Amino acid sequence: MNLRAKIAAGALVLCSGTLTAFLGRWEGTGQNVVYADKLARGLPSVCKGITKHTSPYPVVVGDYWSDARCAEVEHLVISKGQLELADCITNQAVGQNTFDALTSHGHNVGNPNTCASRSMGLINVGRIAEGCKALAWAQDGKTPVWAYVTDAQGRKVFVPGLHARRLAEMELCLK
């Protein structure tokens, strides 16, 4: 049974309560006014990390989105993202928490990056615990990964909040 079949059978849930609460913690809850995300070079963002790259509606700084619109678009974006992610997860032993952690990662850094990550490679060959740890740590186990942004001068800058999110994704993934 592939992951899409597990989703269809109800063995994995799209937009689980755990995932939506997790995204609310890291992307914000009640963020109804579109803002320029400083960590994403001013990319307009709203609700739980909705951007022009994921939304079917325009995302314009200063616009107000109702709670209903946020809920509608979040559900659409998260479900679509999880179905995309399911296509690059080949290990059928992946459970809900690992699926949700990978979804959060993909929601933040883009599914193509998550699918091409060392973490996904490890998970797909059955090394789930190692793959979960690779969401936050480099192969040496000491160097943070996925926790840097490029500043205006082109330098990589470590962002403690991003690393905290990676650690939380790792913990969820390992549950």
C-alpha positions, 0 to 999 in steps of 0.5 A, a space after each residue: 500500500 503506497 502512502 496515497 493509499 494509506 491516506 485514502 484508507 484513513 491510515 494517515 490523515 491530511 491536516 491532522 489536528 497535531 499538524 495544524 496546532 504545530 503549524 500554528 505554533 511555528 507559523 502563527 495563529 490569528 495572523 490575518 493581516 498579510 505581512 512581509 516575512 523578513 526571514 523570507 526576504 519580504 515574501 508576503 505571508 498570511 495565516 499559517 505561512 500561506 504565500 503567493 507560491 501556495 495560495 489560490 488567491 493573491 497575497 498582498 501585504 496589508 490585506 486582511 484575510 478572515 478566519 474563514 478564508 485562512 481556514 479554507 486556504 490552509 486546509 487546501 494548501 496543507 492537503 495539497 502539500 501532503 499529497 505532493 509529499 506522499 509521492 516522494 515518501 517511498 517507505 510505507 512504514 511512515 506514521 502520522 507523526 513522521 508525516 506531519 513533521 515532514 509536512 511542516 518542514 516542506 511547508 516551511 522550506 518547500 516540498 522539493 527541498 524536503 523531498 531532496 533532503 538527506 532526511 527524506 533519503 534516510 527515512 525512505 531507506 528505513 532509517 526513520 530515527 536517523 532521518 528524523 534527526 537529520 531534520 535538525 542536524 547535519 551528519 556530524 550530529 552537531 551542526 544545525 541544518 535548515 536553520 539559516 537565511 541569507 542576509 542582504 549581503 549574501 551571508 548565511 545567518 543562523 536563526 535560532 528560531 528556525 533551529 528551534 522549529 527544526 528541533 520540534 519537527 525532529 521531536 514530532 518525527 521521532 514520536 
